[in-house]
Amino acid sequence: MSIETYEELIETAKTDAVISEAEKEYAADGVLLDTRETLSSLRRKHFE
């Protein structure tokens, strides 16, 4: 296995873990966040 293939597998595993976590959060409270509002809030919080 090449290092590139290995790195792609690691990134895929990380992405799958984040998606799984998001699905669990949604199942727990059923709330979807508006992308624009969330990103705007994060920008204000971290970049201003």
PDB file with one MODEL, atoms N, CA, C and O in Angstrom:
MODEL        1
ATOM      1  N   MET A   1       0.854  -1.173   0.000  1.00  0.00           N
ATOM      2  CA  MET A   1       0.000   0.000   0.000  1.00  0.00           C
ATOM      3  C   MET A   1       0.898   1.233   0.000  1.00  0.00           C
ATOM      4  O   MET A   1       1.856   1.325   0.767  1.00  0.00           O
ATOM      5  N   SER A   2       0.568   2.163  -0.866  1.00  0.00           N
ATOM      6  CA  SER A   2       1.359   3.394  -0.936  1.00  0.00           C
ATOM      7  C   SER A   2       0.974   4.332   0.199  1.00  0.00           C
ATOM      8  O   SER A   2      -0.093   4.204   0.799  1.00  0.00           O
ATOM      9  N   ILE A   3       1.854   5.266   0.477  1.00  0.00           N
ATOM     10  CA  ILE A   3       1.579   6.247   1.518  1.00  0.00           C
ATOM     11  C   ILE A   3       0.377   7.101   1.144  1.00  0.00           C
ATOM     12  O   ILE A   3      -0.393   7.501   2.017  1.00  0.00           O
ATOM     13  N   GLU A   4       0.208   7.384  -0.141  1.00  0.00           N
ATOM     14  CA  GLU A   4      -0.938   8.178  -0.591  1.00  0.00           C
ATOM     15  C   GLU A   4      -2.243   7.445  -0.311  1.00  0.00           C
ATOM     16  O   GLU A   4      -3.210   8.044   0.158  1.00  0.00           O
ATOM     17  N   THR A   5      -2.267   6.152  -0.600  1.00  0.00           N
ATOM     18  CA  THR A   5      -3.457   5.344  -0.340  1.00  0.00           C
ATOM     19  C   THR A   5      -3.750   5.295   1.154  1.00  0.00           C
ATOM     20  O   THR A   5      -4.902   5.418   1.570  1.00  0.00           O
ATOM     21  N   TYR A   6      -2.715   5.117   1.950  1.00  0.00           N
ATOM     22  CA  TYR A   6      -2.867   5.081   3.403  1.00  0.00           C
ATOM     23  C   TYR A   6      -3.442   6.402   3.914  1.00  0.00           C
ATOM     24  O   TYR A   6      -4.368   6.405   4.724  1.00  0.00           O
ATOM     25  N   GLU A   7      -2.899   7.516   3.444  1.00  0.00           N
ATOM     26  CA  GLU A   7      -3.386   8.829   3.872  1.00  0.00           C
ATOM     27  C   GLU A   7      -4.841   9.045   3.467  1.00  0.00           C
ATOM     28  O   GLU A   7      -5.612   9.636   4.223  1.00  0.00           O
ATOM     29  N   GLU A   8      -5.223   8.573   2.282  1.00  0.00           N
ATOM     30  CA  GLU A   8      -6.613   8.685   1.844  1.00  0.00           C
ATOM     31  C   GLU A   8      -7.527   7.864   2.751  1.00  0.00           C
ATOM     32  O   GLU A   8      -8.627   8.303   3.086  1.00  0.00           O
ATOM     33  N   LEU A   9      -7.078   6.682   3.147  1.00  0.00           N
ATOM     34  CA  LEU A   9      -7.865   5.844   4.048  1.00  0.00           C
ATOM     35  C   LEU A   9      -8.043   6.512   5.410  1.00  0.00           C
ATOM     36  O   LEU A   9      -9.121   6.448   6.001  1.00  0.00           O
ATOM     37  N   ILE A  10      -6.985   7.151   5.904  1.00  0.00           N
ATOM     38  CA  ILE A  10      -7.063   7.851   7.183  1.00  0.00           C
ATOM     39  C   ILE A  10      -8.055   9.006   7.091  1.00  0.00           C
ATOM     40  O   ILE A  10      -8.883   9.181   7.985  1.00  0.00           O
ATOM     41  N   GLU A  11      -7.982   9.792   6.026  1.00  0.00           N
ATOM     42  CA  GLU A  11      -8.908  10.914   5.840  1.00  0.00           C
ATOM     43  C   GLU A  11     -10.352  10.421   5.718  1.00  0.00           C
ATOM     44  O   GLU A  11     -11.267  11.043   6.258  1.00  0.00           O
ATOM     45  N   THR A  12     -10.553   9.324   5.021  1.00  0.00           N
ATOM     46  CA  THR A  12     -11.889   8.757   4.891  1.00  0.00           C
ATOM     47  C   THR A  12     -12.415   8.308   6.253  1.00  0.00           C
ATOM     48  O   THR A  12     -13.584   8.522   6.572  1.00  0.00           O
ATOM     49  N   ALA A  13     -11.556   7.693   7.044  1.00  0.00           N
ATOM     50  CA  ALA A  13     -11.962   7.253   8.378  1.00  0.00           C
ATOM     51  C   ALA A  13     -12.320   8.441   9.261  1.00  0.00           C
ATOM     52  O   ALA A  13     -13.292   8.384  10.014  1.00  0.00           O
ATOM     53  N   LYS A  14     -11.538   9.522   9.173  1.00  0.00           N
ATOM     54  CA  LYS A  14     -11.841  10.724   9.957  1.00  0.00           C
ATOM     55  C   LYS A  14     -13.182  11.323   9.532  1.00  0.00           C
ATOM     56  O   LYS A  14     -13.988  11.713  10.376  1.00  0.00           O
ATOM     57  N   THR A  15     -13.413  11.393   8.234  1.00  0.00           N
ATOM     58  CA  THR A  15     -14.665  11.932   7.718  1.00  0.00           C
ATOM     59  C   THR A  15     -15.840  11.077   8.175  1.00  0.00           C
ATOM     60  O   THR A  15     -16.867  11.607   8.599  1.00  0.00           O
ATOM     61  N   ASP A  16     -15.695   9.763   8.090  1.00  0.00           N
ATOM     62  CA  ASP A  16     -16.748   8.858   8.538  1.00  0.00           C
ATOM     63  C   ASP A  16     -17.050   9.044  10.019  1.00  0.00           C
ATOM     64  O   ASP A  16     -18.211   8.991  10.426  1.00  0.00           O
ATOM     65  N   ALA A  17     -16.016   9.261  10.830  1.00  0.00           N
ATOM     66  CA  ALA A  17     -16.216   9.458  12.268  1.00  0.00           C
ATOM     67  C   ALA A  17     -16.988  10.745  12.539  1.00  0.00           C
ATOM     68  O   ALA A  17     -17.874  10.767  13.393  1.00  0.00           O
ATOM     69  N   VAL A  18     -16.660  11.811  11.822  1.00  0.00           N
ATOM     70  CA  VAL A  18     -17.352  13.089  12.009  1.00  0.00           C
ATOM     71  C   VAL A  18     -18.812  12.966  11.575  1.00  0.00           C
ATOM     72  O   VAL A  18     -19.707  13.477  12.250  1.00  0.00           O
ATOM     73  N   ILE A  19     -19.050  12.302  10.473  1.00  0.00           N
ATOM     74  CA  ILE A  19     -20.429  12.102  10.008  1.00  0.00           C
ATOM     75  C   ILE A  19     -21.215  11.289  11.027  1.00  0.00           C
ATOM     76  O   ILE A  19     -22.362  11.614  11.332  1.00  0.00           O
ATOM     77  N   SER A  20     -20.610  10.248  11.546  1.00  0.00           N
ATOM     78  CA  SER A  20     -21.263   9.412  12.554  1.00  0.00           C
ATOM     79  C   SER A  20     -21.624  10.224  13.800  1.00  0.00           C
ATOM     80  O   SER A  20     -22.717  10.081  14.347  1.00  0.00           O
ATOM     81  N   GLU A  21     -20.703  11.072  14.238  1.00  0.00           N
ATOM     82  CA  GLU A  21     -20.959  11.924  15.397  1.00  0.00           C
ATOM     83  C   GLU A  21     -22.123  12.879  15.125  1.00  0.00           C
ATOM     84  O   GLU A  21     -22.979  13.078  15.987  1.00  0.00           O
ATOM     85  N   ALA A  22     -22.153  13.461  13.945  1.00  0.00           N
ATOM     86  CA  ALA A  22     -23.236  14.379  13.586  1.00  0.00           C
ATOM     87  C   ALA A  22     -24.578  13.642  13.541  1.00  0.00           C
ATOM     88  O   ALA A  22     -25.597  14.180  13.973  1.00  0.00           O
ATOM     89  N   GLU A  23     -24.577  12.435  13.028  1.00  0.00           N
ATOM     90  CA  GLU A  23     -25.811  11.663  12.982  1.00  0.00           C
ATOM     91  C   GLU A  23     -26.311  11.342  14.390  1.00  0.00           C
ATOM     92  O   GLU A  23     -27.515  11.371  14.642  1.00  0.00           O
ATOM     93  N   LYS A  24     -25.394  11.036  15.307  1.00  0.00           N
ATOM     94  CA  LYS A  24     -25.780  10.765  16.695  1.00  0.00           C
ATOM     95  C   LYS A  24     -26.368  12.006  17.346  1.00  0.00           C
ATOM     96  O   LYS A  24     -27.367  11.920  18.061  1.00  0.00           O
ATOM     97  N   GLU A  25     -25.750  13.170  17.102  1.00  0.00           N
ATOM     98  CA  GLU A  25     -26.268  14.420  17.660  1.00  0.00           C
ATOM     99  C   GLU A  25     -27.668  14.707  17.133  1.00  0.00           C
ATOM    100  O   GLU A  25     -28.548  15.108  17.894  1.00  0.00           O
ATOM    101  N   TYR A  26     -27.877  14.505  15.847  1.00  0.00           N
ATOM    102  CA  TYR A  26     -29.192  14.743  15.267  1.00  0.00           C
ATOM    103  C   TYR A  26     -30.217  13.774  15.839  1.00  0.00           C
ATOM    104  O   TYR A  26     -31.341  14.172  16.144  1.00  0.00           O
ATOM    105  N   ALA A  27     -29.843  12.511  15.988  1.00  0.00           N
ATOM    106  CA  ALA A  27     -30.760  11.522  16.552  1.00  0.00           C
ATOM    107  C   ALA A  27     -31.140  11.880  17.986  1.00  0.00           C
ATOM    108  O   ALA A  27     -32.257  11.602  18.423  1.00  0.00           O
ATOM    109  N   ALA A  28     -30.216  12.496  18.715  1.00  0.00           N
ATOM    110  CA  ALA A  28     -30.468  12.841  20.117  1.00  0.00           C
ATOM    111  C   ALA A  28     -31.420  14.020  20.261  1.00  0.00           C
ATOM    112  O   ALA A  28     -32.300  13.994  21.123  1.00  0.00           O
ATOM    113  N   ASP A  29     -31.264  15.057  19.433  1.00  0.00           N
ATOM    114  CA  ASP A  29     -32.111  16.234  19.620  1.00  0.00           C
ATOM    115  C   ASP A  29     -32.930  16.642  18.396  1.00  0.00           C
ATOM    116  O   ASP A  29     -33.810  17.495  18.506  1.00  0.00           O
ATOM    117  N   GLY A  30     -32.662  16.058  17.248  1.00  0.00           N
ATOM    118  CA  GLY A  30     -33.451  16.330  16.060  1.00  0.00           C
ATOM    119  C   GLY A  30     -33.353  17.749  15.535  1.00  0.00           C
ATOM    120  O   GLY A  30     -34.245  18.202  14.817  1.00  0.00           O
ATOM    121  N   VAL A  31     -32.284  18.463  15.880  1.00  0.00           N
ATOM    122  CA  VAL A  31     -32.136  19.852  15.455  1.00  0.00           C
ATOM    123  C   VAL A  31     -31.088  19.938  14.348  1.00  0.00           C
ATOM    124  O   VAL A  31     -29.963  19.459  14.490  1.00  0.00           O
ATOM    125  N   LEU A  32     -31.488  20.558  13.254  1.00  0.00           N
ATOM    126  CA  LEU A  32     -30.546  20.844  12.178  1.00  0.00           C
ATOM    127  C   LEU A  32     -30.158  22.305  12.267  1.00  0.00           C
ATOM    128  O   LEU A  32     -31.008  23.160  12.515  1.00  0.00           O
ATOM    129  N   LEU A  33     -28.889  22.598  12.067  1.00  0.00           N
ATOM    130  CA  LEU A  33     -28.413  23.971  12.118  1.00  0.00           C
ATOM    131  C   LEU A  33     -28.356  24.550  10.712  1.00  0.00           C
ATOM    132  O   LEU A  33     -28.025  23.852   9.753  1.00  0.00           O
ATOM    133  N   ASP A  34     -28.678  25.822  10.604  1.00  0.00           N
ATOM    134  CA  ASP A  34     -28.566  26.514   9.327  1.00  0.00           C
ATOM    135  C   ASP A  34     -27.089  26.780   9.059  1.00  0.00           C
ATOM    136  O   ASP A  34     -26.399  27.364   9.895  1.00  0.00           O
ATOM    137  N   THR A  35     -26.614  26.363   7.919  1.00  0.00           N
ATOM    138  CA  THR A  35     -25.198  26.477   7.592  1.00  0.00           C
ATOM    139  C   THR A  35     -24.725  27.912   7.590  1.00  0.00           C
ATOM    140  O   THR A  35     -23.683  28.223   8.167  1.00  0.00           O
ATOM    141  N   ARG A  36     -25.473  28.789   6.954  1.00  0.00           N
ATOM    142  CA  ARG A  36     -25.055  30.192   6.870  1.00  0.00           C
ATOM    143  C   ARG A  36     -24.975  30.835   8.246  1.00  0.00           C
ATOM    144  O   ARG A  36     -24.018  31.546   8.550  1.00  0.00           O
ATOM    145  N   GLU A  37     -25.982  30.583   9.078  1.00  0.00           N
ATOM    146  CA  GLU A  37     -25.975  31.154  10.422  1.00  0.00           C
ATOM    147  C   GLU A  37     -24.811  30.609  11.245  1.00  0.00           C
ATOM    148  O   GLU A  37     -24.140  31.353  11.961  1.00  0.00           O
ATOM    149  N   THR A  38     -24.585  29.321  11.135  1.00  0.00           N
ATOM    150  CA  THR A  38     -23.520  28.692  11.915  1.00  0.00           C
ATOM    151  C   THR A  38     -22.152  29.203  11.489  1.00  0.00           C
ATOM    152  O   THR A  38     -21.324  29.534  12.338  1.00  0.00           O
ATOM    153  N   LEU A  39     -21.907  29.272  10.194  1.00  0.00           N
ATOM    154  CA  LEU A  39     -20.616  29.764   9.718  1.00  0.00           C
ATOM    155  C   LEU A  39     -20.416  31.232  10.067  1.00  0.00           C
ATOM    156  O   LEU A  39     -19.312  31.640  10.427  1.00  0.00           O
ATOM    157  N   SER A  40     -21.459  32.017   9.966  1.00  0.00           N
ATOM    158  CA  SER A  40     -21.348  33.428  10.344  1.00  0.00           C
ATOM    159  C   SER A  40     -20.998  33.560  11.816  1.00  0.00           C
ATOM    160  O   SER A  40     -20.154  34.374  12.191  1.00  0.00           O
ATOM    161  N   SER A  41     -21.642  32.769  12.638  1.00  0.00           N
ATOM    162  CA  SER A  41     -21.366  32.788  14.071  1.00  0.00           C
ATOM    163  C   SER A  41     -19.920  32.390  14.359  1.00  0.00           C
ATOM    164  O   SER A  41     -19.251  33.022  15.177  1.00  0.00           O
ATOM    165  N   LEU A  42     -19.444  31.357  13.696  1.00  0.00           N
ATOM    166  CA  LEU A  42     -18.061  30.917  13.894  1.00  0.00           C
ATOM    167  C   LEU A  42     -17.068  31.976  13.424  1.00  0.00           C
ATOM    168  O   LEU A  42     -16.040  32.192  14.066  1.00  0.00           O
ATOM    169  N   ARG A  43     -17.368  32.630  12.319  1.00  0.00           N
ATOM    170  CA  ARG A  43     -16.479  33.693  11.823  1.00  0.00           C
ATOM    171  C   ARG A  43     -16.403  34.839  12.825  1.00  0.00           C
ATOM    172  O   ARG A  43     -15.323  35.346  13.126  1.00  0.00           O
ATOM    173  N   ARG A  44     -17.572  35.244  13.339  1.00  0.00           N
ATOM    174  CA  ARG A  44     -17.591  36.322  14.332  1.00  0.00           C
ATOM    175  C   ARG A  44     -16.819  35.913  15.580  1.00  0.00           C
ATOM    176  O   ARG A  44     -16.071  36.710  16.146  1.00  0.00           O
ATOM    177  N   LYS A  45     -17.000  34.700  15.992  1.00  0.00           N
ATOM    178  CA  LYS A  45     -16.380  34.234  17.235  1.00  0.00           C
ATOM    179  C   LYS A  45     -14.854  34.110  17.114  1.00  0.00           C
ATOM    180  O   LYS A  45     -14.124  34.452  18.045  1.00  0.00           O
ATOM    181  N   HIS A  46     -14.386  33.625  15.976  1.00  0.00           N
ATOM    182  CA  HIS A  46     -12.966  33.275  15.857  1.00  0.00           C
ATOM    183  C   HIS A  46     -12.131  34.214  15.003  1.00  0.00           C
ATOM    184  O   HIS A  46     -10.903  34.193  15.093  1.00  0.00           O
ATOM    185  N   PHE A  47     -12.768  35.041  14.173  1.00  0.00           N
ATOM    186  CA  PHE A  47     -11.980  35.838  13.244  1.00  0.00           C
ATOM    187  C   PHE A  47     -12.196  37.335  13.370  1.00  0.00           C
ATOM    188  O   PHE A  47     -11.637  38.099  12.583  1.00  0.00           O
ATOM    189  N   GLU A  48     -12.977  37.770  14.320  1.00  0.00           N
ATOM    190  CA  GLU A  48     -13.188  39.210  14.486  1.00  0.00           C
ATOM    191  C   GLU A  48     -12.668  39.653  15.824  1.00  0.00           C
ATOM    192  O   GLU A  48     -12.751  40.835  16.159  1.00  0.00           O
TER     193      GLU A  48
ENDMDL
END
